[in-house]
Amino acid sequence: MRFLNNDELLLVEGGFNITGSMLTSIVRGISTVLEAGRSFGSSIRRIYTGNLCGF
């Protein structure tokens, strides 16, 4: 391993890569939130209109 001095450290450039797995996890997270919202809204609507299944 090579140690860098202060001048060399200033020249180091970093980056940020968006990988396929990162995109997939973001899309799945958004989909999960949207589906939970749909289910919650549907249950509120069914309770409000009285369209509930009997026991």
mmCIF file of the N, C-alpha and C atoms, coordinates in Angstrom:
data_MODEL
# 
_entry.id   MODEL 
# 
loop_
_atom_site.group_PDB 
_atom_site.id 
_atom_site.type_symbol 
_atom_site.label_atom_id 
_atom_site.label_alt_id 
_atom_site.label_comp_id 
_atom_site.label_asym_id 
_atom_site.label_entity_id 
_atom_site.label_seq_id 
_atom_site.pdbx_PDB_ins_code 
_atom_site.Cartn_x 
_atom_site.Cartn_y 
_atom_site.Cartn_z 
_atom_site.occupancy 
_atom_site.B_iso_or_equiv 
_atom_site.pdbx_formal_charge 
_atom_site.auth_seq_id 
_atom_site.auth_comp_id 
_atom_site.auth_asym_id 
_atom_site.auth_atom_id 
_atom_site.pdbx_PDB_model_num 
ATOM 1   N N  . MET A 1 1  ? 0.841   -1.167  0.000   1.00 0.00 ? 1  MET A N  1 
ATOM 2   C CA . MET A 1 1  ? 0.000   0.000   0.000   1.00 0.00 ? 1  MET A CA 1 
ATOM 3   C C  . MET A 1 1  ? 0.888   1.232   0.000   1.00 0.00 ? 1  MET A C  1 
ATOM 4   N N  . ARG A 1 2  ? 0.506   2.213   -0.789  1.00 0.00 ? 2  ARG A N  1 
ATOM 5   C CA . ARG A 1 2  ? 1.295   3.433   -0.920  1.00 0.00 ? 2  ARG A CA 1 
ATOM 6   C C  . ARG A 1 2  ? 0.579   4.569   -0.211  1.00 0.00 ? 2  ARG A C  1 
ATOM 7   N N  . PHE A 1 3  ? 1.288   5.299   0.604   1.00 0.00 ? 3  PHE A N  1 
ATOM 8   C CA . PHE A 1 3  ? 0.725   6.450   1.296   1.00 0.00 ? 3  PHE A CA 1 
ATOM 9   C C  . PHE A 1 3  ? 0.915   7.690   0.440   1.00 0.00 ? 3  PHE A C  1 
ATOM 10  N N  . LEU A 1 4  ? -0.116  8.536   0.426   1.00 0.00 ? 4  LEU A N  1 
ATOM 11  C CA . LEU A 1 4  ? -0.078  9.754   -0.384  1.00 0.00 ? 4  LEU A CA 1 
ATOM 12  C C  . LEU A 1 4  ? 0.254   10.949  0.492   1.00 0.00 ? 4  LEU A C  1 
ATOM 13  N N  . ASN A 1 5  ? 0.981   11.899  -0.103  1.00 0.00 ? 5  ASN A N  1 
ATOM 14  C CA . ASN A 1 5  ? 1.240   13.127  0.637   1.00 0.00 ? 5  ASN A CA 1 
ATOM 15  C C  . ASN A 1 5  ? 0.082   14.103  0.409   1.00 0.00 ? 5  ASN A C  1 
ATOM 16  N N  . ASN A 1 6  ? 0.123   15.238  1.055   1.00 0.00 ? 6  ASN A N  1 
ATOM 17  C CA . ASN A 1 6  ? -0.993  16.189  0.994   1.00 0.00 ? 6  ASN A CA 1 
ATOM 18  C C  . ASN A 1 6  ? -1.268  16.686  -0.426  1.00 0.00 ? 6  ASN A C  1 
ATOM 19  N N  . ASP A 1 7  ? -0.238  16.930  -1.212  1.00 0.00 ? 7  ASP A N  1 
ATOM 20  C CA . ASP A 1 7  ? -0.434  17.412  -2.587  1.00 0.00 ? 7  ASP A CA 1 
ATOM 21  C C  . ASP A 1 7  ? -1.122  16.352  -3.446  1.00 0.00 ? 7  ASP A C  1 
ATOM 22  N N  . GLU A 1 8  ? -0.743  15.101  -3.254  1.00 0.00 ? 8  GLU A N  1 
ATOM 23  C CA . GLU A 1 8  ? -1.371  14.016  -4.011  1.00 0.00 ? 8  GLU A CA 1 
ATOM 24  C C  . GLU A 1 8  ? -2.817  13.794  -3.566  1.00 0.00 ? 8  GLU A C  1 
ATOM 25  N N  . LEU A 1 9  ? -3.080  13.977  -2.280  1.00 0.00 ? 9  LEU A N  1 
ATOM 26  C CA . LEU A 1 9  ? -4.438  13.801  -1.775  1.00 0.00 ? 9  LEU A CA 1 
ATOM 27  C C  . LEU A 1 9  ? -5.390  14.827  -2.374  1.00 0.00 ? 9  LEU A C  1 
ATOM 28  N N  . LEU A 1 10 ? -4.898  16.030  -2.631  1.00 0.00 ? 10 LEU A N  1 
ATOM 29  C CA . LEU A 1 10 ? -5.739  17.072  -3.236  1.00 0.00 ? 10 LEU A CA 1 
ATOM 30  C C  . LEU A 1 10 ? -6.110  16.741  -4.675  1.00 0.00 ? 10 LEU A C  1 
ATOM 31  N N  . LEU A 1 11 ? -5.318  15.912  -5.335  1.00 0.00 ? 11 LEU A N  1 
ATOM 32  C CA . LEU A 1 11 ? -5.572  15.564  -6.730  1.00 0.00 ? 11 LEU A CA 1 
ATOM 33  C C  . LEU A 1 11 ? -6.506  14.365  -6.892  1.00 0.00 ? 11 LEU A C  1 
ATOM 34  N N  . VAL A 1 12 ? -6.847  13.697  -5.796  1.00 0.00 ? 12 VAL A N  1 
ATOM 35  C CA . VAL A 1 12 ? -7.706  12.521  -5.871  1.00 0.00 ? 12 VAL A CA 1 
ATOM 36  C C  . VAL A 1 12 ? -9.133  12.965  -6.174  1.00 0.00 ? 12 VAL A C  1 
ATOM 37  N N  . GLU A 1 13 ? -9.726  12.323  -7.174  1.00 0.00 ? 13 GLU A N  1 
ATOM 38  C CA . GLU A 1 13 ? -11.114 12.610  -7.536  1.00 0.00 ? 13 GLU A CA 1 
ATOM 39  C C  . GLU A 1 13 ? -11.951 11.379  -7.262  1.00 0.00 ? 13 GLU A C  1 
ATOM 40  N N  . GLY A 1 14 ? -13.077 11.583  -6.630  1.00 0.00 ? 14 GLY A N  1 
ATOM 41  C CA . GLY A 1 14 ? -13.987 10.482  -6.341  1.00 0.00 ? 14 GLY A CA 1 
ATOM 42  C C  . GLY A 1 14 ? -15.184 10.557  -7.259  1.00 0.00 ? 14 GLY A C  1 
ATOM 43  N N  . GLY A 1 15 ? -16.002 9.568   -7.187  1.00 0.00 ? 15 GLY A N  1 
ATOM 44  C CA . GLY A 1 15 ? -17.175 9.553   -8.039  1.00 0.00 ? 15 GLY A CA 1 
ATOM 45  C C  . GLY A 1 15 ? -18.319 8.800   -7.394  1.00 0.00 ? 15 GLY A C  1 
ATOM 46  N N  . PHE A 1 16 ? -19.440 8.838   -8.051  1.00 0.00 ? 16 PHE A N  1 
ATOM 47  C CA . PHE A 1 16 ? -20.639 8.160   -7.575  1.00 0.00 ? 16 PHE A CA 1 
ATOM 48  C C  . PHE A 1 16 ? -21.212 7.402   -8.746  1.00 0.00 ? 16 PHE A C  1 
ATOM 49  N N  . ASN A 1 17 ? -21.351 6.101   -8.599  1.00 0.00 ? 17 ASN A N  1 
ATOM 50  C CA . ASN A 1 17 ? -21.913 5.259   -9.642  1.00 0.00 ? 17 ASN A CA 1 
ATOM 51  C C  . ASN A 1 17 ? -23.288 4.770   -9.231  1.00 0.00 ? 17 ASN A C  1 
ATOM 52  N N  . ILE A 1 18 ? -24.212 4.845   -10.138 1.00 0.00 ? 18 ILE A N  1 
ATOM 53  C CA . ILE A 1 18 ? -25.528 4.260   -9.901  1.00 0.00 ? 18 ILE A CA 1 
ATOM 54  C C  . ILE A 1 18 ? -25.522 2.894   -10.577 1.00 0.00 ? 18 ILE A C  1 
ATOM 55  N N  . THR A 1 19 ? -25.607 1.865   -9.769  1.00 0.00 ? 19 THR A N  1 
ATOM 56  C CA . THR A 1 19 ? -25.567 0.514   -10.307 1.00 0.00 ? 19 THR A CA 1 
ATOM 57  C C  . THR A 1 19 ? -26.986 0.012   -10.557 1.00 0.00 ? 19 THR A C  1 
ATOM 58  N N  . GLY A 1 20 ? -27.078 -1.074  -11.256 1.00 0.00 ? 20 GLY A N  1 
ATOM 59  C CA . GLY A 1 20 ? -28.375 -1.661  -11.550 1.00 0.00 ? 20 GLY A CA 1 
ATOM 60  C C  . GLY A 1 20 ? -29.091 -2.117  -10.298 1.00 0.00 ? 20 GLY A C  1 
ATOM 61  N N  . SER A 1 21 ? -28.353 -2.681  -9.360  1.00 0.00 ? 21 SER A N  1 
ATOM 62  C CA . SER A 1 21 ? -28.990 -3.145  -8.123  1.00 0.00 ? 21 SER A CA 1 
ATOM 63  C C  . SER A 1 21 ? -29.486 -1.973  -7.285  1.00 0.00 ? 21 SER A C  1 
ATOM 64  N N  . MET A 1 22 ? -28.781 -0.848  -7.329  1.00 0.00 ? 22 MET A N  1 
ATOM 65  C CA . MET A 1 22 ? -29.235 0.330   -6.599  1.00 0.00 ? 22 MET A CA 1 
ATOM 66  C C  . MET A 1 22 ? -30.524 0.871   -7.206  1.00 0.00 ? 22 MET A C  1 
ATOM 67  N N  . LEU A 1 23 ? -30.585 0.929   -8.521  1.00 0.00 ? 23 LEU A N  1 
ATOM 68  C CA . LEU A 1 23 ? -31.813 1.375   -9.185  1.00 0.00 ? 23 LEU A CA 1 
ATOM 69  C C  . LEU A 1 23 ? -32.974 0.445   -8.890  1.00 0.00 ? 23 LEU A C  1 
ATOM 70  N N  . THR A 1 24 ? -32.712 -0.851  -8.916  1.00 0.00 ? 24 THR A N  1 
ATOM 71  C CA . THR A 1 24 ? -33.757 -1.826  -8.635  1.00 0.00 ? 24 THR A CA 1 
ATOM 72  C C  . THR A 1 24 ? -34.300 -1.655  -7.227  1.00 0.00 ? 24 THR A C  1 
ATOM 73  N N  . SER A 1 25 ? -33.432 -1.462  -6.260  1.00 0.00 ? 25 SER A N  1 
ATOM 74  C CA . SER A 1 25 ? -33.892 -1.302  -4.881  1.00 0.00 ? 25 SER A CA 1 
ATOM 75  C C  . SER A 1 25 ? -34.679 -0.009  -4.700  1.00 0.00 ? 25 SER A C  1 
ATOM 76  N N  . ILE A 1 26 ? -34.287 1.056   -5.379  1.00 0.00 ? 26 ILE A N  1 
ATOM 77  C CA . ILE A 1 26 ? -35.027 2.321   -5.294  1.00 0.00 ? 26 ILE A CA 1 
ATOM 78  C C  . ILE A 1 26 ? -36.412 2.163   -5.895  1.00 0.00 ? 26 ILE A C  1 
ATOM 79  N N  . VAL A 1 27 ? -36.494 1.523   -7.059  1.00 0.00 ? 27 VAL A N  1 
ATOM 80  C CA . VAL A 1 27 ? -37.783 1.320   -7.719  1.00 0.00 ? 27 VAL A CA 1 
ATOM 81  C C  . VAL A 1 27 ? -38.677 0.419   -6.879  1.00 0.00 ? 27 VAL A C  1 
ATOM 82  N N  . ARG A 1 28 ? -38.119 -0.629  -6.291  1.00 0.00 ? 28 ARG A N  1 
ATOM 83  C CA . ARG A 1 28 ? -38.918 -1.515  -5.434  1.00 0.00 ? 28 ARG A CA 1 
ATOM 84  C C  . ARG A 1 28 ? -39.419 -0.783  -4.197  1.00 0.00 ? 28 ARG A C  1 
ATOM 85  N N  . GLY A 1 29 ? -38.601 0.077   -3.636  1.00 0.00 ? 29 GLY A N  1 
ATOM 86  C CA . GLY A 1 29 ? -39.025 0.861   -2.478  1.00 0.00 ? 29 GLY A CA 1 
ATOM 87  C C  . GLY A 1 29 ? -40.176 1.790   -2.823  1.00 0.00 ? 29 GLY A C  1 
ATOM 88  N N  . ILE A 1 30 ? -40.073 2.460   -3.964  1.00 0.00 ? 30 ILE A N  1 
ATOM 89  C CA . ILE A 1 30 ? -41.151 3.348   -4.409  1.00 0.00 ? 30 ILE A CA 1 
ATOM 90  C C  . ILE A 1 30 ? -42.417 2.543   -4.679  1.00 0.00 ? 30 ILE A C  1 
ATOM 91  N N  . SER A 1 31 ? -42.278 1.405   -5.313  1.00 0.00 ? 31 SER A N  1 
ATOM 92  C CA . SER A 1 31 ? -43.433 0.552   -5.603  1.00 0.00 ? 31 SER A CA 1 
ATOM 93  C C  . SER A 1 31 ? -44.110 0.079   -4.317  1.00 0.00 ? 31 SER A C  1 
ATOM 94  N N  . THR A 1 32 ? -43.316 -0.263  -3.324  1.00 0.00 ? 32 THR A N  1 
ATOM 95  C CA . THR A 1 32 ? -43.872 -0.708  -2.056  1.00 0.00 ? 32 THR A CA 1 
ATOM 96  C C  . THR A 1 32 ? -44.664 0.409   -1.380  1.00 0.00 ? 32 THR A C  1 
ATOM 97  N N  . VAL A 1 33 ? -44.118 1.612   -1.393  1.00 0.00 ? 33 VAL A N  1 
ATOM 98  C CA . VAL A 1 33 ? -44.815 2.749   -0.794  1.00 0.00 ? 33 VAL A CA 1 
ATOM 99  C C  . VAL A 1 33 ? -46.113 3.036   -1.541  1.00 0.00 ? 33 VAL A C  1 
ATOM 100 N N  . LEU A 1 34 ? -46.085 2.990   -2.867  1.00 0.00 ? 34 LEU A N  1 
ATOM 101 C CA . LEU A 1 34 ? -47.294 3.235   -3.653  1.00 0.00 ? 34 LEU A CA 1 
ATOM 102 C C  . LEU A 1 34 ? -48.351 2.166   -3.400  1.00 0.00 ? 34 LEU A C  1 
ATOM 103 N N  . GLU A 1 35 ? -47.936 0.907   -3.329  1.00 0.00 ? 35 GLU A N  1 
ATOM 104 C CA . GLU A 1 35 ? -48.890 -0.176  -3.077  1.00 0.00 ? 35 GLU A CA 1 
ATOM 105 C C  . GLU A 1 35 ? -49.493 -0.068  -1.680  1.00 0.00 ? 35 GLU A C  1 
ATOM 106 N N  . ALA A 1 36 ? -48.687 0.303   -0.702  1.00 0.00 ? 36 ALA A N  1 
ATOM 107 C CA . ALA A 1 36 ? -49.211 0.489   0.655   1.00 0.00 ? 36 ALA A CA 1 
ATOM 108 C C  . ALA A 1 36 ? -50.223 1.633   0.674   1.00 0.00 ? 36 ALA A C  1 
ATOM 109 N N  . GLY A 1 37 ? -49.949 2.698   -0.051  1.00 0.00 ? 37 GLY A N  1 
ATOM 110 C CA . GLY A 1 37 ? -50.888 3.817   -0.138  1.00 0.00 ? 37 GLY A CA 1 
ATOM 111 C C  . GLY A 1 37 ? -52.190 3.418   -0.808  1.00 0.00 ? 37 GLY A C  1 
ATOM 112 N N  . ARG A 1 38 ? -52.098 2.630   -1.866  1.00 0.00 ? 38 ARG A N  1 
ATOM 113 C CA . ARG A 1 38 ? -53.312 2.156   -2.540  1.00 0.00 ? 38 ARG A CA 1 
ATOM 114 C C  . ARG A 1 38 ? -54.144 1.286   -1.607  1.00 0.00 ? 38 ARG A C  1 
ATOM 115 N N  . SER A 1 39 ? -53.498 0.373   -0.905  1.00 0.00 ? 39 SER A N  1 
ATOM 116 C CA . SER A 1 39 ? -54.215 -0.516  0.010   1.00 0.00 ? 39 SER A CA 1 
ATOM 117 C C  . SER A 1 39 ? -54.862 0.277   1.137   1.00 0.00 ? 39 SER A C  1 
ATOM 118 N N  . PHE A 1 40 ? -54.131 1.212   1.683   1.00 0.00 ? 40 PHE A N  1 
ATOM 119 C CA . PHE A 1 40 ? -54.652 2.031   2.772   1.00 0.00 ? 40 PHE A CA 1 
ATOM 120 C C  . PHE A 1 40 ? -55.827 2.876   2.285   1.00 0.00 ? 40 PHE A C  1 
ATOM 121 N N  . GLY A 1 41 ? -55.697 3.483   1.122   1.00 0.00 ? 41 GLY A N  1 
ATOM 122 C CA . GLY A 1 41 ? -56.789 4.284   0.566   1.00 0.00 ? 41 GLY A CA 1 
ATOM 123 C C  . GLY A 1 41 ? -58.004 3.445   0.248   1.00 0.00 ? 41 GLY A C  1 
ATOM 124 N N  . SER A 1 42 ? -57.792 2.258   -0.268  1.00 0.00 ? 42 SER A N  1 
ATOM 125 C CA . SER A 1 42 ? -58.895 1.361   -0.586  1.00 0.00 ? 42 SER A CA 1 
ATOM 126 C C  . SER A 1 42 ? -59.619 0.932   0.684   1.00 0.00 ? 42 SER A C  1 
ATOM 127 N N  . SER A 1 43 ? -58.876 0.629   1.743   1.00 0.00 ? 43 SER A N  1 
ATOM 128 C CA . SER A 1 43 ? -59.519 0.222   2.988   1.00 0.00 ? 43 SER A CA 1 
ATOM 129 C C  . SER A 1 43 ? -60.305 1.377   3.597   1.00 0.00 ? 43 SER A C  1 
ATOM 130 N N  . ILE A 1 44 ? -59.791 2.588   3.518   1.00 0.00 ? 44 ILE A N  1 
ATOM 131 C CA . ILE A 1 44 ? -60.534 3.750   4.014   1.00 0.00 ? 44 ILE A CA 1 
ATOM 132 C C  . ILE A 1 44 ? -61.819 3.929   3.216   1.00 0.00 ? 44 ILE A C  1 
ATOM 133 N N  . ARG A 1 45 ? -61.727 3.803   1.898   1.00 0.00 ? 45 ARG A N  1 
ATOM 134 C CA . ARG A 1 45 ? -62.911 3.953   1.057   1.00 0.00 ? 45 ARG A CA 1 
ATOM 135 C C  . ARG A 1 45 ? -63.941 2.878   1.371   1.00 0.00 ? 45 ARG A C  1 
ATOM 136 N N  . ARG A 1 46 ? -63.506 1.637   1.559   1.00 0.00 ? 46 ARG A N  1 
ATOM 137 C CA . ARG A 1 46 ? -64.439 0.543   1.851   1.00 0.00 ? 46 ARG A CA 1 
ATOM 138 C C  . ARG A 1 46 ? -65.095 0.728   3.210   1.00 0.00 ? 46 ARG A C  1 
ATOM 139 N N  . ILE A 1 47 ? -64.354 1.203   4.194   1.00 0.00 ? 47 ILE A N  1 
ATOM 140 C CA . ILE A 1 47 ? -64.941 1.469   5.508   1.00 0.00 ? 47 ILE A CA 1 
ATOM 141 C C  . ILE A 1 47 ? -65.964 2.614   5.404   1.00 0.00 ? 47 ILE A C  1 
ATOM 142 N N  . TYR A 1 48 ? -65.606 3.648   4.671   1.00 0.00 ? 48 TYR A N  1 
ATOM 143 C CA . TYR A 1 48 ? -66.483 4.813   4.548   1.00 0.00 ? 48 TYR A CA 1 
ATOM 144 C C  . TYR A 1 48 ? -67.779 4.472   3.818   1.00 0.00 ? 48 TYR A C  1 
ATOM 145 N N  . THR A 1 49 ? -67.710 3.646   2.777   1.00 0.00 ? 49 THR A N  1 
ATOM 146 C CA . THR A 1 49 ? -68.910 3.307   2.017   1.00 0.00 ? 49 THR A CA 1 
ATOM 147 C C  . THR A 1 49 ? -69.640 2.103   2.588   1.00 0.00 ? 49 THR A C  1 
ATOM 148 N N  . GLY A 1 50 ? -69.051 1.393   3.547   1.00 0.00 ? 50 GLY A N  1 
ATOM 149 C CA . GLY A 1 50 ? -69.701 0.257   4.179   1.00 0.00 ? 50 GLY A CA 1 
ATOM 150 C C  . GLY A 1 50 ? -69.592 -1.028  3.399   1.00 0.00 ? 50 GLY A C  1 
ATOM 151 N N  . ASN A 1 51 ? -68.694 -1.123  2.445   1.00 0.00 ? 51 ASN A N  1 
ATOM 152 C CA . ASN A 1 51 ? -68.503 -2.343  1.632   1.00 0.00 ? 51 ASN A CA 1 
ATOM 153 C C  . ASN A 1 51 ? -67.465 -3.247  2.288   1.00 0.00 ? 51 ASN A C  1 
ATOM 154 N N  . LEU A 1 52 ? -67.811 -3.833  3.429   1.00 0.00 ? 52 LEU A N  1 
ATOM 155 C CA . LEU A 1 52 ? -66.882 -4.707  4.147   1.00 0.00 ? 52 LEU A CA 1 
ATOM 156 C C  . LEU A 1 52 ? -67.359 -6.145  4.038   1.00 0.00 ? 52 LEU A C  1 
ATOM 157 N N  . CYS A 1 53 ? -66.428 -7.056  4.076   1.00 0.00 ? 53 CYS A N  1 
ATOM 158 C CA . CYS A 1 53 ? -66.759 -8.478  4.058   1.00 0.00 ? 53 CYS A CA 1 
ATOM 159 C C  . CYS A 1 53 ? -67.280 -8.896  5.425   1.00 0.00 ? 53 CYS A C  1 
ATOM 160 N N  . GLY A 1 54 ? -68.273 -9.768  5.436   1.00 0.00 ? 54 GLY A N  1 
ATOM 161 C CA . GLY A 1 54 ? -68.816 -10.265 6.709   1.00 0.00 ? 54 GLY A CA 1 
ATOM 162 C C  . GLY A 1 54 ? -67.941 -11.349 7.279   1.00 0.00 ? 54 GLY A C  1 
ATOM 163 N N  . PHE A 1 55 ? -68.045 -11.552 8.571   1.00 0.00 ? 55 PHE A N  1 
ATOM 164 C CA . PHE A 1 55 ? -67.239 -12.570 9.244   1.00 0.00 ? 55 PHE A CA 1 
ATOM 165 C C  . PHE A 1 55 ? -67.928 -13.881 9.241   1.00 0.00 ? 55 PHE A C  1 
# 
